[in-house]
């Protein structure tokens, strides 16, 4: 006997028509050409706001991630590149923090705003492939994809690709359909914008190129001005950045080769397997939940229900020509990088998959045999709402439990923000000027830049791929604070550099420790070298 059977008949009768009216409104709004954009904007805004609050709670015991602090540091000085990566992530962060305070919550709002923009663009992509009903289903599937919620907590070039790469795909589908010079212009600009995010986008751009060459209608596209205008515009738009690359002797490529090149094929294979398993596990979440929304009736009444969600034959809700483009692109970016990692013995990071699977929900929903009924929209939206609200309620408890289980996690719970505030006060007390430069590893220097009210430029000793935000000469002239983490295995190297470059430094030992709900985090002692400004 179900719980509902204990309710009075009049109560059940009132509840069901109410739910049906809500479901009918949702389906009508999602499928109406005028109402659908407002529904999608409202949905992604609610998603971004709710998950911003969830992340604020989940990360309350931690400082912002190193990548976020690094993007903030880049944004303090607009350049054509930042050593490791092209400049777009730094530019966006710089503009964001001109409008919002430098606070932890603003970084999570930036990450969720980035993902919200990506969701809207993915909806526009879906509309070129499937009908309005399926397009909204795709958006909700993506909102359930962990990359678009709790895994998307750190703003960095990987996350920003979830805006620029969907723009590339959208521009390509438009150019493939229109085949005009103007559509090629937009495709070229989208490609250049993506390349200004991270060079990893070449995987997706390459997949788009292969789709154009493999598609049965390729000759119609290749004989049009669109692809050639796109190539010319992309090259022209990239000229300033290419000139910067030459000026810095192609240091981003040096960075990639030094950090991600491996000599062990066995280790490379292990990392590739980890990459594949990690990303399959993440994709399983939205796919399983979408399957639940579609097959709910079949689970309750299996007799004829499966025929309602899977039936061969023509499907007016799918544009097969554009669906083929999506299938090719997604297959290429799913298979190509792991194979490349194995062949070239690359250190495959799981995070490299962040930007490569946003087309998977669309690729599945665009299968013509899949029949997507209106009630499935209501079910999957209800699943999203219930899971999101559950995460919101549970987030403070999760944060406290995580710290209780791993209280000595120096990388997660080290009180770098406290150190930044103390060192800012130390500098002001001694020199009565702005603290201009901090020297230390990326894990230490960038958080100082973020949390100090002076936002000193970070200088990473011994790093060939310098961000260009400052230099050793400038550090010596303006003075700097050098920091060595005594819990870091690179301590001897750090101490040697400080001894060589901070001979007149005042040496101080500072210990910081975070407390969260009465629970202590790790106590970390920092070796601090205070080098005064040149006279």
Protein Blocks (a to p, Z undefined) as FASTA:
>chain_A
ZZklmpcfklmmmmmmmmmmmmmmmmmmmmpmklmmmmmmmmmmmmmmmmmmmmmmmmmm
pccdfklmmmmmmmmpccfbehjacfklmmmmmmmmmmpccdfklmmmmmmmmmmmmmmm
mmmmmmmmmcfklmmmmmmmmmmpmklmmmmmpgcfklmmmmmmmmmmmmmmmmmmnopa
klmmmmmmmmmmmmmmomklmmmmmmmmmmmmmpmklmmmmmpmklmmmmmmmmmmmmmm
mmmmmmnoommmmmmmmmmpcfblklmmmmmmmmmmmmmmmmmmmmmmmmmmmmmmmmmm
mmlmmmmmocgdddfkbcfklmmmmmmmmmmmmmmmmmmmmmnopacdfklmmmmmmmmm
mmmmmpmklccdfklmmmmmmmmmmmmmmmmmmmmmmmmmmmmmmmmlmklmocfklmmm
mmmmmmmmmnopacfbdcddfklmmmmmmmpmnlpacddehiaklghlacfklmmmnopa
ddddfkbfklmmmmmmmmmmmmmbccddddddddeehiacdddddddddddddZZ
